[in-house]
Amino acid sequence: MDMNLGVTTPGYDPFGVHIWNILDHTYHAMAYSERALIWHAVLPVETVMPTHAHPTQDEWMTVLSGEVEVDFLTDEGYVTRKAGPAETVRMPMGIAHAVFNRSGSEATAVCGVAPTGKLYEMFRAIHGVSDPREFVRIAARHDVDFLRSPE
């Protein structure tokens, strides 16, 4: 799929999908092609995207408002990095990471992966899934490996 020409505005969905609820985070696709997927994310207070890795994708998150913490799993254990407005967190492929909003206020960000791989289809399939085992099973079928259950 090639990227189409145009502007994506809040509430407009050029891809024929809805806004996704992924573990209480709200994602809205902004740009989509085989080469990259970019989405707007709303991370409510005290939410987390549990530890996971993208074996075939680089990921990034540019914080627009609030603050997020990202725990990276390294050979020495977990290393935490905080990011606030206008800061970008880089999450290289294969590096396990978890994203937290412990800031006391809602955070928003623009996120992306390259290449898209199966992530767009995963968001569609995983939207609203609350059962942790089913969530992990769907993610694994779409090349996202969770190291911890989203319970």
C-alpha positions in Angstrom: 0.0 0.0 0.0 1.4 3.4 -1.0 0.8 6.4 1.2 -2.1 8.6 -0.1 -1.8 12.3 -0.5 -3.6 14.5 2.0 -3.9 15.8 5.5 -5.1 13.7 8.5 -7.0 15.8 11.1 -8.4 14.7 14.4 -11.5 12.7 13.9 -10.8 12.1 10.2 -10.0 8.6 9.2 -8.5 8.3 5.7 -7.9 4.6 6.1 -11.4 3.4 6.9 -10.6 2.3 10.4 -11.8 3.5 13.8 -9.9 4.9 16.7 -8.3 1.9 18.5 -8.4 1.2 22.2 -5.2 -0.7 23.1 -4.9 -1.4 26.8 -6.7 1.9 27.7 -4.5 3.8 25.3 -6.3 5.5 22.4 -4.5 5.3 19.0 -5.6 7.1 15.8 -3.8 6.3 12.6 -2.3 9.4 11.0 -0.2 7.9 8.1 0.1 4.4 6.8 2.1 2.6 4.1 4.1 -0.6 3.9 7.2 1.5 4.9 5.9 3.2 8.0 2.9 3.6 10.3 2.4 6.7 12.3 -0.3 7.2 15.0 -1.5 9.7 17.6 -1.6 8.2 21.1 -3.4 9.3 24.2 -2.0 7.7 27.3 -4.2 8.2 30.4 -2.8 8.5 33.9 -1.4 5.3 35.4 -1.5 3.3 32.2 1.2 1.0 30.9 2.0 -0.8 27.6 3.8 -3.9 29.2 7.3 -5.1 28.2 7.4 -6.1 24.5 9.7 -6.1 21.6 9.3 -5.6 17.8 11.8 -8.0 16.2 11.4 -6.5 12.7 10.6 -2.8 13.4 12.2 0.3 14.8 9.7 2.4 16.9 9.7 6.0 18.1 7.5 8.2 20.3 7.5 12.0 20.2 5.8 13.3 23.4 3.4 16.2 22.7 2.1 16.7 26.2 2.7 15.2 29.7 5.5 12.8 30.4 6.1 9.2 29.7 8.7 6.7 31.1 10.1 3.9 29.0 11.8 1.0 30.6 14.3 -0.7 28.3 15.4 -4.3 29.1 19.2 -4.4 28.7 21.8 -6.9 29.6 22.1 -5.1 33.0 18.4 -5.2 33.7 15.8 -2.4 33.2 16.9 1.1 32.4 14.3 3.9 32.6 14.2 7.0 30.4 11.8 9.8 30.9 10.5 12.0 28.1 8.5 15.2 28.1 7.1 17.5 25.4 9.1 17.7 22.2 11.3 14.8 23.2 11.5 11.6 21.2 12.1 8.2 22.6 13.8 5.8 20.2 13.1 2.1 20.6 15.3 0.1 18.2 14.0 -3.2 16.8 14.6 -6.2 19.1 15.0 -4.1 22.2 12.3 -5.0 24.8 10.6 -1.9 26.3 7.5 -0.9 28.4 5.8 2.5 28.3 4.4 4.0 31.4 2.4 7.2 32.2 3.2 7.7 35.9 3.1 11.5 35.6 -0.2 12.3 37.2 -1.7 13.8 34.1 -2.7 12.5 30.6 0.1 12.3 28.1 -0.1 12.5 24.3 2.4 11.5 21.7 2.9 10.8 18.0 4.3 7.3 17.6 5.6 5.3 14.6 7.2 2.2 13.4 9.2 1.4 10.3 8.6 -0.8 8.4 4.9 -1.2 9.1 5.0 -5.0 9.1 1.8 -6.4 10.6 1.3 -3.7 13.2 -1.6 -2.0 11.4 -3.5 -5.3 11.3 -2.6 -6.0 14.9 -4.1 -2.8 16.1 -7.3 -3.6 14.2 -7.4 -7.2 15.6 -6.4 -6.2 19.2 -8.7 -3.2 19.6 -10.7 -3.5 22.8 -9.3 -6.9 23.8 -9.1 -7.1 27.6 -8.2 -10.8 28.2 -4.4 -10.8 28.7 -3.9 -14.2 27.2 -5.8 -13.3 24.0 -4.0 -10.0 23.8 -0.6 -11.7 23.9 -1.7 -14.4 21.4 -2.9 -11.8 18.9 0.2 -9.7 19.3 2.5 -12.8 18.7 0.7 -13.6 15.4 1.5 -10.0 14.3 5.2 -10.1 15.2 5.1 -8.3 18.6 6.4 -10.3 21.4 5.2 -9.5 25.0 7.6 -10.5 27.7 5.1 -9.7 30.4 1.4 -10.2 30.4 -0.7 -7.0 30.2 -2.6 -8.0 33.5 
